Amino acid sequence: MTTTATAASQTAAQGARAPSVAPAPPSELALLRSHIQTLTELNSRLQAIRQIPAQLLRPPPSAAPGEVIAGPSLLTHGFKELQAVGELVRSEKVQEALKTAKKSERADSSALDSNLRREMLKRRRPPPPDSPQPYRETEPRDMSFLPPPEDGAVPISLEALPAYVRNFNRSNKNKLHIVSPKKGRALSCPVTLRLMAVNVATIYLTVDHSAQDERALIVESATAIGSREQASKPAHSQSDFMAFQQLSQQLAKVIRSDPLAPLQSFIELLGAYDRLFDDSCSNCQRVISAEGHVPPVVRRRVPPSADGKGPQWDARHVVCKYEPPPPAPPADEGGGEVAVDGVGEGGASGNP
């Protein structure tokens, strides 16, 4: 019995003297996660203490305007929070995490960006809508609205304008006048001209010096009104009728197509509107358009044909400007007349 107890005590003493097994060190991944968590908590504490100065300077509801009162309890809490953050920064755990982060930055700093927060905000914002594109002229450039200047023609200057107006009125049924604010006043640019097409339209032109040649006059703007509107309409005012509104818009397009065209070419173009309400459209063969019920206000210069026919003006509606002419109707095989709108031979057609 005694021998057995002695052996047991010796065995227990040897077991007590045996070295204990040390715990396994944390893995590199676990240590990295611990450092990241430590630095994240430190950043949160730093962001919190950044709000303390604003809280200390915020006046209480009972303070008078302009008076700043900091409560003792809030001030004490702020200093305690600053002291706690200081101790946290000096702690061994935080210092070890900061040393590891510094070592990692020195090894590879390619993925670090000081404006990371700004970049994240940019990514969260929806993409801006596309900016409106500038207007691009879609009209073909091969169309000529103005006649080419004659060979040897001299551009009209401001001094020669009165003589040009007198010569034009002698040889044309349309009359051109210089609109002067005061009689006897010397002409100076810009000058307003009034072209009167009898029983058709009155067109006001604003002419000024050319940018290329200061002595030459060019047309800057044109406004058309009815021939019987001038009594109540001042210069440059818009007409009350759709036909003359479209005519003004068409003349503005002509000016944009060749802004440096000489004054003589533009006056010659205006002479093509003598039969504004009589010429039919070369595309739809109608005088009044089916859409808008306006006459053909577009005039294009047609070059001389092969048979020797001189240049002339092609009249079209705005909606027919770039459309090809419709195909000709098939000829009647029977050779007899066909009634139109219920009117046969010997009757009058119901269409214009």
C-alpha positions in Angstrom: 0.0 0.0 0.0 2.7 2.4 1.0 4.8 1.4 -2.0 1.9 2.0 -4.4 1.3 5.5 -2.9 4.9 6.4 -3.2 5.0 5.4 -6.9 1.9 7.4 -7.6 3.3 10.5 -6.0 6.6 10.1 -7.9 4.6 9.8 -11.2 2.6 13.0 -10.4 5.8 14.9 -9.6 7.4 13.9 -12.9 4.2 14.9 -14.7 4.2 18.3 -13.0 7.9 18.8 -14.0 7.1 18.0 -17.7 7.1 21.1 -20.0 3.7 22.5 -21.1 2.9 22.7 -24.9 2.8 26.4 -26.1 -0.2 27.6 -28.2 0.3 27.9 -32.0 1.1 31.4 -33.2 -1.7 33.1 -35.3 -1.5 32.7 -39.0 -0.4 35.5 -41.3 -4.0 36.0 -42.6 -5.5 36.1 -39.1 -2.8 38.6 -38.1 -3.5 40.8 -41.1 -7.3 40.8 -40.3 -6.5 41.8 -36.8 -4.4 44.7 -37.9 -7.0 45.9 -40.4 -9.7 45.7 -37.7 -7.5 47.7 -35.3 -6.8 50.4 -37.8 -10.5 50.6 -38.8 -11.5 51.2 -35.2 -8.8 53.8 -34.8 -10.1 55.6 -37.9 -13.6 55.6 -36.5 -12.4 57.1 -33.3 -10.5 59.8 -35.1 -13.5 60.8 -37.3 -15.6 61.1 -34.1 -13.2 63.5 -32.3 -13.1 65.7 -35.4 -16.7 66.7 -34.6 -15.8 67.8 -31.0 -14.7 71.4 -31.9 -18.0 72.0 -33.8 -20.0 70.6 -30.9 -18.2 72.8 -28.4 -18.9 76.0 -30.4 -22.5 75.1 -31.1 -24.7 77.5 -29.0 -27.4 76.1 -26.8 -31.0 76.8 -27.6 -31.2 79.4 -24.8 -28.1 81.4 -26.0 -28.5 84.8 -27.5 -27.6 85.5 -31.1 -23.8 85.8 -31.5 -23.2 84.3 -28.0 -21.2 81.0 -27.8 -21.5 79.0 -24.6 -19.8 75.6 -24.1 -21.3 73.4 -21.4 -18.8 72.1 -18.8 -20.0 68.5 -19.2 -19.5 68.6 -23.0 -16.1 70.1 -22.6 -15.0 67.5 -20.1 -16.3 64.7 -22.3 -14.3 66.1 -25.2 -11.0 66.2 -23.3 -11.6 62.7 -22.0 -12.3 61.4 -25.5 -9.1 63.1 -26.8 -7.1 61.5 -23.9 -8.6 58.1 -24.6 -7.7 58.3 -28.3 -4.2 59.3 -27.4 -3.8 56.3 -25.2 -5.2 54.1 -28.0 -2.7 55.4 -30.5 0.2 54.8 -28.1 -1.0 51.2 -27.3 1.2 48.3 -28.4 -1.6 46.8 -30.5 -2.1 49.9 -32.6 1.6 50.6 -32.9 2.2 47.1 -34.2 -0.6 47.6 -36.8 0.8 51.0 -37.9 4.3 49.5 -38.3 2.9 46.7 -40.4 0.9 49.1 -42.6 4.0 51.3 -43.1 6.1 48.3 -44.0 3.4 47.2 -46.5 3.2 50.7 -48.0 7.0 50.7 -48.6 6.9 47.3 -50.3 4.1 48.2 -52.7 2.2 51.5 -52.8 0.7 51.2 -56.4 -2.9 50.6 -55.2 -2.9 53.6 -52.8 -4.7 56.8 -53.7 -5.0 59.9 -51.5 -8.3 60.8 -53.3 -9.9 57.4 -52.7 -13.0 58.9 -51.1 -13.5 61.3 -54.1 -13.1 58.5 -56.6 -15.7 56.4 -54.7 -18.2 59.4 -54.8 -17.6 59.7 -58.5 -18.4 56.0 -59.0 -21.6 56.3 -57.1 -22.8 59.3 -59.2 -24.8 58.4 -62.3 -23.2 59.3 -65.6 -24.1 62.8 -66.8 -26.5 63.0 -69.8 -25.0 63.7 -73.2 -24.5 67.4 -73.9 -26.6 68.8 -76.7 -24.8 68.7 -80.0 -24.5 71.8 -82.0 -26.8 72.3 -85.0 -25.3 71.1 -88.2 -26.7 72.3 -91.5 -28.2 69.3 -93.4 -29.0 71.1 -96.6 -27.0 70.0 -99.6 -24.1 72.4 -100.5 -24.4 71.9 -104.3 -27.6 74.1 -104.5 -27.2 77.6 -105.6 -29.7 80.2 -104.4 -27.8 83.3 -105.6 -26.7 84.0 -109.2 -23.0 84.3 -109.7 -21.7 87.9 -110.0 -21.2 89.1 -113.5 -17.7 89.4 -115.0 -16.2 92.7 -114.3 -19.0 93.7 -111.8 -17.8 96.1 -109.2 -19.0 95.7 -105.6 -21.4 98.5 -104.4 -19.9 100.8 -101.9 -21.7 103.1 -99.5 -20.9 106.1 -101.6 -22.2 104.5 -104.8 -25.4 103.1 -103.1 -27.7 106.1 -104.0 -26.6 106.0 -107.7 -27.2 102.2 -107.8 -30.8 102.7 -106.3 -31.6 105.3 -109.0 -30.4 103.1 -111.8 -32.3 100.1 -110.5 -35.6 102.0 -110.2 -35.2 103.2 -113.8 -34.9 99.7 -115.3 -37.1 97.6 -113.0 -40.8 97.6 -112.1 -39.8 96.8 -108.5 -38.8 99.9 -106.5 -35.8 100.1 -104.2 -35.6 102.8 -101.5 -33.2 103.8 -98.8 -34.9 104.1 -95.4 -33.2 107.1 -93.7 -34.2 108.1 -90.2 -33.7 111.7 -91.0 -33.7 113.6 -94.3 -30.5 115.1 -95.2 -28.5 112.9 -92.9 -25.3 111.4 -94.3 -25.5 107.6 -94.9 -23.7 105.4 -92.5 -23.7 101.6 -92.0 -25.8 99.7 -91.3 -28.3 100.9 -93.9 -31.9 99.8 -94.3 -33.2 99.2 -97.8 -36.9 98.7 -98.8 -37.7 96.7 -101.9 -41.3 97.0 -102.9 -42.7 94.3 -105.2 -46.0 95.7 -106.4 -49.0 93.7 -105.1 -46.7 90.9 -103.8 -44.4 91.8 -100.8 -42.3 94.5 -99.2 -38.8 93.3 -98.2 -36.6 95.2 -95.8 -32.8 94.6 -96.1 -30.1 95.5 -93.7 -26.8 96.0 -95.4 -23.3 96.6 -93.9 -19.7 96.6 -94.8 -18.2 93.2 -95.8 -15.6 91.7 -93.5 -13.3 91.0 -96.5 -13.7 94.3 -98.3 -14.7 97.3 -96.2 -15.9 99.2 -99.3 -18.3 96.4 -100.4 -21.8 96.2 -99.1 -23.4 92.8 -98.2 -26.8 91.8 -96.9 -27.0 90.9 -93.2 -30.7 90.4 -92.7 -34.0 90.3 -94.7 -37.6 90.6 -93.5 -40.6 90.1 -95.8 -44.1 91.4 -95.1 -47.3 91.8 -97.2 -47.5 94.6 -99.7 -50.4 96.1 -97.8 -48.9 95.6 -94.3 -46.3 98.4 -94.5 -48.9 101.0 -93.4 -49.1 99.4 -90.0 -45.9 97.3 -89.8 -42.5 99.0 -89.0 -39.3 97.7 -90.5 -37.9 94.4 -89.3 -41.3 93.3 -87.8 -42.7 89.9 -88.4 -45.6 89.5 -90.8 -48.9 88.2 -89.6 -49.2 85.8 -92.6 -47.5 82.4 -92.8 -46.5 82.9 -96.4 -44.3 85.9 -95.6 -43.0 84.3 -92.5 -41.7 81.4 -94.5 -40.3 83.8 -97.1 -38.3 85.6 -94.4 -37.0 82.3 -93.1 -35.9 81.2 -96.6 -34.1 84.5 -97.2 -32.3 84.0 -93.9 -31.1 80.6 -95.2 -29.9 82.2 -98.4 -27.8 84.7 -96.4 -26.3 81.9 -94.3 -25.4 79.9 -97.4 -23.3 82.8 -98.8 -22.8 85.6 -96.2 -20.3 87.5 -98.4 -22.5 87.6 -101.5 -22.6 91.0 -103.2 -25.6 93.2 -102.9 -26.4 93.0 -106.6 -26.8 89.1 -106.5 -29.3 89.4 -103.6 -31.3 92.1 -105.3 -31.5 89.9 -108.4 -32.8 87.0 -106.3 -35.6 89.2 -104.9 -36.7 89.9 -108.5 -37.6 86.3 -108.9 -40.4 86.7 -106.4 -42.5 88.9 -108.7 -44.8 85.9 -109.3 -44.8 84.5 -105.8 -48.5 83.7 -105.9 -48.6 82.7 -109.6 -45.6 80.3 -110.1 -46.3 76.7 -109.4 -43.9 74.3 -107.6 -41.7 72.3 -109.9 -42.1 69.3 -107.7 -45.8 69.0 -106.9 -47.1 71.3 -109.7 -49.2 73.2 -107.2 -49.2 76.9 -106.4 -50.5 76.5 -102.8 -48.9 73.6 -100.8 -51.0 70.9 -99.4 -49.3 71.3 -96.0 -49.4 74.9 -94.6 -51.2 76.3 -97.6 -48.4 78.7 -98.6 -46.9 79.5 -102.1 -43.5 78.2 -103.2 -41.0 80.5 -101.4 -37.8 78.7 -102.4 -36.0 80.0 -105.5 -33.0 78.1 -106.9 -30.8 79.2 -109.8 -31.0 76.7 -112.6 -28.0 76.7 -114.9 -28.4 77.0 -118.7 -29.7 73.8 -120.3 -28.0 72.0 -123.2 -30.6 73.3 -125.7 -29.3 76.9 -125.2 -32.1 77.9 -122.8 -30.8 80.6 -120.5 -30.6 80.4 -116.7 -33.9 80.6 -114.9 -35.4 80.3 -111.4 -36.8 77.0 -110.0 -39.7 77.6 -107.6 -40.5 75.1 -104.9 -42.3 74.8 -101.6 -40.3 74.4 -98.4 -41.6 70.8 -98.0 -40.7 70.0 -101.7 -37.3 71.6 -101.6 -35.2 68.4 -101.7 -37.8 65.9 -102.9 -37.6 64.5 -106.5 -40.5 65.3 -108.7 -43.4 62.7 -108.7 -43.6 60.3 -111.6 -45.8 61.3 -114.5 -49.3 59.7 -114.6 -49.7 56.8 -117.1 -51.2 57.8 -120.4 -54.8 56.7 -121.1 -54.7 53.8 -123.5 -58.3 54.4 -124.7 -57.5 57.9 -125.8 -60.8 59.3 -124.4 -61.2 62.0 -121.8 -61.4 61.0 -118.2 -63.8 62.9 -115.9 -62.2 64.7 -112.9 -64.2 65.3 -109.7 -67.4 64.4 -111.5 -66.8 66.9 -114.4 -66.5 65.5 -117.9 -66.0 67.0 -121.3 -67.2 70.5 -121.5 -67.2 71.1 -117.7 -64.8 72.9 -115.4 -62.4 71.0 -113.1 -63.0 71.4 -109.4 -59.2 71.4 -108.6 -57.0 74.5 -109.0 
